[in-house]
């Protein structure tokens, strides 16, 4: 095969699976969504690019530590290239170190060297049509397969428990190594250093394979674009989230009620309405963002237009302005506010080990502000004190 033919072949390889592991939580529930998204352009964002850059840095560190013979000079040269990216931030070094420390802890816990690989192409098409993805870190020791995912986002914590993305990666890893290793246990972990969160979950191989078999018909429906559209939290990152008619019908149906109802809502009704309405605000925000972009692109949204928002005055050159004020007798002290940096900033300044050594006695983690979440949320519910305990406090 000529070099040109090889390149043509490489270009034909899809970069993303239609039924990707990262979107499994969506297409396993809303089976037609994958084919619908296929008709819409892929969205790009700085958040995704930032995450990809952090993954590249983590991969480089991991390869130097465990896989490749890499001189310090070569490592620094490759790292410097990554640091020249416009989205690079110094905190990426700290957070990727946290990920590396976690994985290192697993690797060094074994009495003999395990099998290790990073950014491994995983094929789970035995369960999902044309299904493949990339596993951040795969470790195998004895009969145990470790699947570790590095998430750089800081939106919401992601649990490894019964996570379909992680289970699909595990299926792909098992298919790749089942001939070489007598795997019978899968351990999964999601590391989110920007949220200081590490979630772990374990499943016997037999249970994982049973789950894989159970999703085959669902995956086939999704691949065919069949089934009913189903709304829910999984709509959040769907490309069709603004214009999806099923989502619109669901949200505008909230006002529907039939028959004579009591003047006050019951707790059961409150719970049901909250479940149905929790997506409403997000949907309206998505619609507004879509309509604004359409107007800015010169397309008409009847009844709406794009305008400039409230203007806020700002200095063209604050340093020069303040210098002039000081020269005219204004005390420099009143031009600046002095306030302490945050705990996270102090930790970043000192490094985690030094921070722990010097300040551990000064740090507490009080309970967060009570917040309402769905019953499926993995966090423990707040247990109300008795009336007598309330009185004592």
N, C-alpha and C positions, 0 to 999 in steps of 0.2 A: 504494500500500500504506500503510495506517495505521501510526502509530508502534507501536500495540499488536501489529499483525500482524508488523511488522518485528522486534519483540522476541521474539515467539513463534518466528519463523524463526531468529533468532540462537541462541535457547535450544536449538533442535533440532540445531544443528551439534555433532557430537561433539567433546569437548575432547581426547580421546586416541584415536588409531587403534588398532583391534584388533591389527593387525600393525605395531606401532611400530618405528621405526628403532632406538631404544635397546634393544629386546628382540630384535632380529633374530638376535643370536648364540644366542638360545634357540629361537625358533620355526623357524629354518632347520634346526635339528638335531632338536628335539623338536616335531614339527609339530602334535600335538593340544593342546599346552600352552596356546596362546592362548585357545582356546575354553574350556578347563578353568578358566583364570584368570578368564575372563569371569563365571563362576558364583560367584566369591568376591569379598568386598568389597575395595575398594582400600585399601592400607595407607598411613597417613600417618606421617611421622617428622620430627623436628626437623632431621635431616640434609638431607632433601629441601627443607624450608622454608628452611633456611640457604643451600642452594645456589641456590634461587630468588631469595632476597634479594641474594646476591652477583651473580647475573646481572643483576638490576635495576640495581644500582649500576654494573656494567660497561657496560650498555646506555646509561645516562644519560651516563657519561663519554665513551663513543664518539660518541654523537649530538652532544654539545657540540663535540667535537674535529673531526668530519668531516662531519656531516650537517645539523644544525639551526643556525640563527642564534640562539644562546642567550646572554643576558647573564649575567654572573657572579652577579648577584643572583637571577635565575631559577634558575640551576643550584644555587646554595647552598640556595635554598628547597626545591627538589625533593629534593636530597640530604638535607636535614634531616628531611624526612618519612620517608625510608627509614631514617635513623639512629634514628628513634623506635621501630622494630620491636624486639620483645623479644629477638630472636636476633642483633641487630646487634652486631658487634665491630669495634674500630678496625682490626684486621688486614685486614679486608675492603678497606679503602682501599689498603693496600699491595699485596695480591694482585691486585686489579683493575687497579692501575697496571702490574703486571708483564704482564698480558694486553694492556693497551692499548699498552705499549711494544713488545711483539712485533708486534702488528698494524701499529703505526705504522712500524716498521722495514721492513715489506713495502711499505706504501703509499708511503713516501718514497723507495723504491728505484727507482721508475719515473720516466721522463723526462717523462711526461705524466700528468695525473690519471686514475686508474682508476675504474671503477664500484664503488661501495661500498654495502652495505646490512647492517643488523643485524636479528636476530630475524625472519628472513624465513620466512614460511610456504612450505614446499616440498611439492609434490605429486609423489609417485613412483608414483601409481596405475597408470601404464602398465606397471609391472613387478610391483607388489604390490596386490592388491585393496583399494581404499579406503585406500591407503597415503599418509600425509602426516606431516609433522613440522616442526620449527622449527630452522632453521640459525642458529647464533649470529652468524656473520659470513661474508658472501659478498663476494669481490673478483674483478673481471674486468679483466684488462689484456692487450690484444692477443689472442692465441689461448689464453691460460692462465686457467683458472678456479681460484680459491683457495677452499677450504672449511675454515673454522677453527672449532674447537669449544673452548669454555671449560668446564673441569671443576673444580669447587671442592672435590670430595672429596679426602680424604687417606688413603684405604684402601690401594689398590694403584695403581701406575702403569698407565695405559692406552695401548697402542700404537696409532698411526695405521696401521701397516702392515697391509694387507689387512683393515681393520676394516669389518665389514658395516654398522654404523651410519653411518660416514662415507661409504661407497660409496653407500648409499641417499640420503643428503643430496646427494651429488654428482650422482646421477641426477636427483633432483628439481630441482636448480639448473640442470642442463643443459637439461632439458625447458622450464624457465621462460625461458631466455635463448638457446636455440639459434638462434632466428630473428634475434636482434639481434647476436650475436657469433660469429665463426668459431672456436669453441672446439675445440682438439685435444689439450690437455693438462690434467690435473687435478692440483692440488697440495693435499694435505690436511695439516692440523696439529691436534694436540690439545695444549692448554696447560693444565697442572696446576700452578699456582704454589705451592700448599701443599706439593707434593712436589718443587718446583724442577725440574720435568720438562716438556720440550717434545718431542713426537714428531712427525716429519714423514715424509710418504710421497708418492710421485708415481706416477701411472699414466696411460698414453696413453688417450685417449677411446675408441679402438676396443676396448681390453681391458675398459674399464669397461662398455661397452655389451654386450659378449659375456657378461660376468658377469651383467648385468641380465637378459639373455635366459635364462641358465642357471638362474636362481632362480625364474622364472615358475611352472613346475609345482610347485615346492616351496611357494611362497607360496600357490598355489591350494589345495593340500592343507591348509596351515595355516589358511587362511580357512574351509575346510570342516570343520575339526576332525578331519581324517583322518590316518592314519599311526600309527606306533608311538611310545609314550612312550620317551624315551631319557634316561638320567641322566648327570650330569657336572657340571662347574664351573658350567654355565649355570643349574643349579638354585638357585644362591645367592640370587637375588632374585625367584624365582618365588613367586607368592602361594600356590601349592599345595605349597610345599616340605615342610611338616610332614606333611601327610596324603596325599601322592601315593603311591599303592600301588606304582607302578613303582619309585620310589626306595626304598621300604621293602623290596620283594622283592629289589632289588639288594643292599642292605646286609645283610640277614639271610641272604643266600646265601653270604656270605664263608666260612662254615665248611664249605661243601660240598666234598667231595673224593671221587673215585672210584678204586677200585683200590689196590693196595699202592704206596706212594710211598717214595722214599729217605728215610733218617732226617734228612738235612740238605737245606735248600732250596738250589737253584741261584740264581745271580745273576739269571737270566731269570725265575725264579719270584718272587724278591724284587721285581723291577721290576713284574711284573704285579700282585702283591698290594698294593703301595703305590698303584698307580693305582686299584685297586678300593676300597681302604680309606680313601683320603684324604678322602672325603666322609662317612665313618662318624661321626667326632667332631662334624662340623657338623650332621649329621642328628639325632644324639642331643640336641644343644643346642637345635635347633629344636623337637624333640618336647617337651623339658622346658619351654621357653618357652610353647608352646601349651598344655600341660597346666596349668601354673601359672595362665595367664590364664583358662582354663576354670574352674578351682577358685575363683579370685577372683570370677568372674562368677556363682558359685553353681551351676555345673554339675558333675556327678560324673564323676571319672576313677577307675574302680574300682581300689582298692589304693593310692591316692595322696591326699594332702591338702596344703593350703597352710598353713604355719605361719610365725611370725616367726623370722627368723634370729638369729644371735648379736648381742646388744646391745653397743654400745660406749659407754662413758661420755663425756660431753662437757660443757663449761662452758655454762651458760646465758648468761653474759656474760663472755667471756675478758678483755676490757680491764678490767672492774671487778674481776675476780678477781686479776689481776696487780697492779693498783693497790693492792689490800688487802695483798698479799704484800710489796710494796715498802715500804708504810707500816709493816709489821711487821718490817722489818730485812732482808728478803731482797734480795740484790744483783740489780739489774735485768739485769746482764750474763749471769747464769746462766739467765735465763728465756727467752732468745732464742738461736737458732742463726744464725751468720753464714756464708753460703756464696755463691760467685760465681754470677751469672746465666749462662744458657746462651749459646752462640755465636749461636744464632738470636735470642735476646732482645737481645743487643748490636747485631746487625744491624738489628733492628726499631727500637731506640732511636736509632741513628745515621742510618739510611737506607742503602740499598744503595751509593750512590755514595760517601758519606763513609766507610762501612765499608771499601769496597774501597781507597779512598785511604789510610786510616790503617793498616789491619790486614792487607792482602793478604799481606804477608811472614810473617805469623804463622798463616796458615791452610793446612792441608793436608786432603786428603780421602783417608784410608787406605782400603784395600779393606774392604768389609763382611765380617761374619762369614760363613763358608761356610754355605750353606743349600741344601737339596735342592728342586728344582723340576721340573716336567714338561719334557720335551725341547722342547716347543713354545714355551717361554718365550723372549722375544727376547734376553735377556742372554747374553753370551759365556760359555762354560763355563770353569771354572778349569783351566788346563793344569798338570799335575803336573810338578815339576822332576825331573830325573834323579837317580839315587842319588848321583852324584858332586857335583851341585849341592847336594843336601841336606846332604852331608858338609861342603862349603865353608861353608854358612850356619851 
